[in-house]
């Protein structure tokens, strides 16, 4: 059974993130709110998801990102059975690049 993440505290966190204006503000905020390892773990999951969508193998992903096969598998499960959050972000990033 998963915990309900829709709380006032999470709303406040997300509102804070949505208030950030640029990448530099993101660095400033996330360096305060996360440990280096937490931030690197989040970015690693994003990179794993990106590479999975690019049809890379678990071995290629593990070698490039240092992610464990368990992490790669969890991200893959989110891509296949999650709420499509990664794909939503990837699509927006693609549109921004064009």
C-alpha positions, 0 to 999 in steps of 0.5 A: 500500500503506497502512502498518500503524497498529496499533502500540504507539505508536498504542495508547498514543496512543489509550489516552491519548485514551480516558483524557480525561474531558471537553472541557476535558481534550481541549483541554489534551491536544490543544493539547499534542500537535497544532499549531493547524493540525493540530487545525484540519485534523482538525476541518475534516475532521469538519465536512466529513463532517458536511456531506456526510452532511447532503447539502450540496454541495461548493461549500456545504462549501468556502464554509463550511469553507474546505476544498479540493475535494481534501479534501472528495473525500478525506473523501467517499471515506472516508465511502463506502469507509472503515471507517464511523468517521465514521458511528459517531461521528455516531450516538453524538453523535446519541444523546448529543443525544437 
